[in-house]
Amino acid sequence: MKLLPATGPRTDHAGKILRMRIVDGHLEPGTLIAESAMARELGVSRVPVREALFALERDGLVQFSLTGRAFVKELSPTDFEELFVLRQTLEPVAARLAAPALRADASALEQNIAATSRAASLIKVTHLDLDFHELILVASGNARLLKLWRSLRNELELWLGRLHRSKQIQTRGTREETVATHGELLKCFRTQSPAVCERKMREHILGWREWLPTVPIKECDKLRAFTS
């Protein structure tokens, strides 16, 4: 196979493929990503694959061993709990701030829900789910709040992708439940006060509690204290 040159677009392509395989679980947590094998598969040299892996490390999706080998990052139960706490902290506030703007125009949320109802894969549901929440952060008008949330988005893709797969195994209705719960939030933004929207978003995030991996009690107490 003729190798393509190591250019920016080749790095972007390699990164996109790797990201998708990591988030959808095709590359499981802890999996070794062999640069040479991936380069052969994609028809590129090892350089763009290596650059893509460095970018994915910065995004929190890949980690390197002391010997320089790349592995898919494995979120610990504490990692899951920390991301859950941060969602609890940021998103209800964003919902309260976004409520006036979304009461005036929630068409972007409506379009997102429609796209989710048509999603043909679980990974697409995951992406659209996060897009829905990012739209609320954008509507909040708080640039720093949005920046904080976006700094977490890559790890949230791992977080939500894992939880979506766990739910799908047991309920077979992840897409339908996502559409239903987001529809409830949309109705709330259109009809209720900012305070009610804040409470509704907090309840929405809390709904993921039962799907989180178990965290040691002492660690869980520390994390809960952060939001009290």
C-alpha positions as CSV (number, residue, x, y, z in Angstrom):
1,M,0.0,0.0,0.0
2,K,1.3,3.4,-0.9
3,L,1.7,5.6,2.2
4,L,0.2,9.1,2.1
5,P,2.3,12.0,3.3
6,A,2.2,13.0,6.9
7,T,0.3,16.2,6.6
8,G,-2.2,18.1,8.9
9,P,-5.3,16.5,7.2
10,R,-3.8,13.1,7.6
11,T,-3.3,13.7,11.3
12,D,-6.9,15.0,11.6
13,H,-8.2,11.9,9.8
14,A,-6.2,9.6,12.0
15,G,-7.4,11.4,15.1
16,K,-11.1,11.3,14.0
17,I,-11.0,7.6,13.4
18,L,-9.3,6.9,16.7
19,R,-11.6,9.2,18.6
20,M,-14.7,7.5,17.2
21,R,-13.4,4.0,18.0
22,I,-12.5,5.0,21.5
23,V,-15.8,6.8,22.3
24,D,-18.0,4.0,20.8
25,G,-16.1,1.3,22.7
26,H,-14.6,-0.4,19.6
27,L,-11.2,0.3,21.3
28,E,-11.9,-0.7,24.9
29,P,-10.3,1.0,27.9
30,G,-6.7,-0.1,28.4
31,T,-6.3,-1.2,24.8
32,L,-2.8,-0.7,23.4
33,I,-2.9,1.4,20.2
34,A,-0.1,0.2,18.0
35,E,1.2,3.0,15.9
36,S,2.5,0.8,13.1
37,A,-0.6,-1.3,12.8
38,M,-2.9,1.8,12.8
39,A,-0.6,3.5,10.2
40,R,-0.9,0.5,7.9
41,E,-4.6,0.4,8.3
42,L,-5.1,4.1,7.5
43,G,-2.5,4.2,4.7
44,V,-0.4,6.8,6.3
45,S,3.1,7.0,7.9
46,R,3.5,6.6,11.7
47,V,4.0,10.4,12.1
48,P,0.4,11.5,11.7
49,V,-0.8,8.6,13.9
50,R,1.7,9.7,16.6
51,E,0.6,13.3,16.3
52,A,-3.1,12.2,16.6
53,L,-2.3,10.2,19.7
54,F,-0.6,13.2,21.3
55,A,-3.7,15.3,20.6
56,L,-5.9,12.6,22.1
57,E,-3.7,12.5,25.2
58,R,-4.3,16.2,25.6
59,D,-8.1,15.6,25.3
60,G,-8.0,13.0,28.0
61,L,-8.8,10.0,25.8
62,V,-5.3,8.4,25.5
63,Q,-2.5,7.9,28.0
64,F,1.1,7.0,27.4
65,S,3.1,4.5,29.4
66,L,6.6,5.2,30.7
67,T,7.9,3.3,27.7
68,G,6.0,5.6,25.3
69,R,3.3,3.2,24.3
70,A,-0.2,4.6,23.9
71,F,-3.3,3.1,25.6
72,V,-6.9,4.0,25.6
73,K,-7.6,5.9,28.8
74,E,-9.5,3.9,31.4
75,L,-11.7,6.0,33.6
76,S,-11.8,4.9,37.2
77,P,-14.9,5.0,39.3
78,T,-13.6,8.1,40.9
79,D,-13.1,9.7,37.4
80,F,-16.7,9.0,36.6
81,E,-17.8,10.5,39.9
82,E,-15.7,13.6,39.5
83,L,-17.2,14.3,36.0
84,F,-20.7,13.7,37.4
85,V,-20.1,16.2,40.1
86,L,-18.8,18.8,37.6
87,R,-21.9,18.3,35.4
88,Q,-24.0,18.8,38.5
89,T,-22.1,22.0,39.3
90,L,-22.1,23.6,35.9
91,E,-25.2,22.5,34.0
92,P,-28.0,23.5,36.4
93,V,-26.5,27.0,36.6
94,A,-26.3,27.1,32.8
95,A,-29.9,26.1,32.5
96,R,-31.0,28.9,34.8
97,L,-29.0,31.5,32.9
98,A,-30.2,30.1,29.5
99,A,-33.9,29.9,30.4
100,P,-34.8,33.4,29.2
101,A,-33.1,33.0,25.8
102,L,-34.5,29.5,25.3
103,R,-38.0,30.6,26.3
104,A,-37.8,33.1,23.4
105,D,-36.2,30.6,20.9
106,A,-35.6,26.9,21.6
107,S,-35.6,25.9,18.0
108,A,-32.0,24.6,18.2
109,L,-32.9,22.2,21.0
110,E,-36.0,21.1,19.0
111,Q,-33.8,20.3,16.0
112,N,-31.3,18.4,18.1
113,I,-34.1,16.2,19.6
114,A,-35.5,15.5,16.1
115,A,-32.0,14.5,14.9
116,T,-31.6,12.3,18.0
117,S,-34.8,10.5,17.2
118,R,-33.4,9.6,13.8
119,A,-30.0,8.6,15.1
120,A,-29.0,5.2,13.7
121,S,-26.2,4.4,16.1
122,L,-25.5,4.7,19.8
123,I,-22.4,6.8,19.2
124,K,-24.5,9.3,17.3
125,V,-26.9,9.5,20.2
126,T,-24.0,10.2,22.5
127,H,-22.7,13.0,20.3
128,L,-26.2,14.5,19.9
129,D,-26.8,14.2,23.6
130,L,-23.7,16.3,24.4
131,D,-24.5,18.7,21.6
132,F,-27.9,19.3,23.3
133,H,-26.3,20.2,26.6
134,E,-23.7,22.4,24.8
135,L,-26.5,24.3,23.2
136,I,-27.8,25.1,26.6
137,L,-24.3,26.3,27.7
138,V,-24.1,28.5,24.7
139,A,-27.6,29.9,25.4
140,S,-26.5,30.8,28.9
141,G,-24.4,33.6,27.5
142,N,-21.7,32.9,30.1
143,A,-18.4,32.5,28.1
144,R,-16.4,31.3,31.0
145,L,-19.0,28.7,32.0
146,L,-19.1,27.5,28.4
147,K,-15.3,27.3,28.3
148,L,-15.2,25.2,31.4
149,W,-17.7,22.8,30.1
150,R,-16.0,22.5,26.7
151,S,-12.7,21.7,28.5
152,L,-14.5,18.6,29.8
153,R,-16.3,17.6,26.7
154,N,-13.8,15.0,25.4
155,E,-13.8,13.2,28.7
156,L,-17.5,13.5,28.9
157,E,-17.7,11.7,25.6
158,L,-15.9,8.8,27.2
159,W,-18.1,9.2,30.3
160,L,-21.5,9.3,28.5
161,G,-20.5,6.8,25.8
162,R,-19.7,4.2,28.5
163,L,-23.0,4.9,30.4
164,H,-25.0,4.9,27.2
165,R,-23.6,1.4,26.4
166,S,-24.4,0.1,29.9
167,K,-27.9,1.4,29.7
168,Q,-28.4,0.0,26.2
169,I,-27.4,-3.4,27.3
170,Q,-30.1,-3.4,30.1
171,T,-32.9,-1.3,28.6
172,R,-32.4,-1.3,24.8
173,G,-34.0,2.1,24.8
174,T,-31.2,4.6,25.2
175,R,-32.2,6.7,22.2
176,E,-35.9,6.8,23.1
177,E,-35.2,7.7,26.7
178,T,-32.8,10.5,25.6
179,V,-35.4,11.9,23.3
180,A,-38.0,11.7,26.0
181,T,-35.9,13.4,28.8
182,H,-34.6,16.1,26.5
183,G,-38.2,16.7,25.4
184,E,-39.1,17.3,29.0
185,L,-36.3,19.8,29.4
186,L,-37.4,21.5,26.2
187,K,-40.9,21.9,27.5
188,C,-39.5,23.2,30.8
189,F,-37.5,25.9,29.0
190,R,-40.5,27.0,27.0
191,T,-42.9,27.2,29.9
192,Q,-41.2,27.4,33.3
193,S,-39.2,29.9,35.3
194,P,-35.4,29.9,35.3
195,A,-35.4,28.5,38.8
196,V,-37.6,25.6,37.7
197,C,-35.3,25.0,34.7
198,E,-32.3,24.9,37.0
199,R,-34.0,22.3,39.2
200,K,-35.1,20.2,36.2
201,M,-31.6,20.1,34.9
202,R,-30.2,19.0,38.3
203,E,-32.8,16.2,38.3
204,H,-31.8,15.3,34.8
205,I,-28.1,14.9,35.7
206,L,-28.9,13.1,38.9
207,G,-30.7,10.5,36.8
208,W,-27.3,9.1,35.8
209,R,-26.4,8.3,39.4
210,E,-27.5,4.6,39.2
211,W,-25.4,4.0,36.1
212,L,-22.1,5.3,37.6
213,P,-19.4,2.7,38.6
214,T,-19.2,2.3,42.4
215,V,-16.8,4.7,44.2
216,P,-15.3,4.0,47.6
217,I,-17.5,5.6,50.3
218,K,-14.8,8.0,51.6
219,E,-14.0,9.3,48.0
220,C,-17.7,9.7,47.3
221,D,-18.2,11.7,50.5
222,K,-15.4,14.1,49.5
223,L,-16.9,14.6,46.0
224,R,-20.3,15.3,47.4
225,A,-18.9,17.8,49.9
226,F,-17.6,19.8,46.9
227,T,-21.1,20.6,45.8
228,S,-22.7,21.1,49.2
